[in-house]
Amino acid sequence: MNRGLACKKAECMEVRAMEVRLLVSQWCPVCPQAEAVWAEVARRHSLDYRVLDIAKPEGRTLVADLRIRTVPAVVVDGQLKAVGVQSVNDALALVGLAA
């Protein structure tokens, strides 16, 4: 998890980067497109971004906990926000960074 300090005047508080998880699978034909979109969003902004394969333990756990039925799926700070492939602008809007 990315953490830093944000200071305003004499007060400092800890700031945590938004956690974004993209759930994918090897058999998903559109997952590489979703990975490219979210990699671009993560490149532009400070996000704690990871791609999780649903065939691996961490991905399976998240799928079970959130009852996800399709991939690609986008989880932001522990909440399912979208499924399918977003445009870069739509992805930015999902994490509150739209221009």
Summary of the structure (lengths in Angstrom):
residues: 99
radius of gyration: 14.6
end to end distance: 24.9
largest distance: 52.2
contacts: 266
relative contact order: 0.21
helix: 31%
strand: 35%
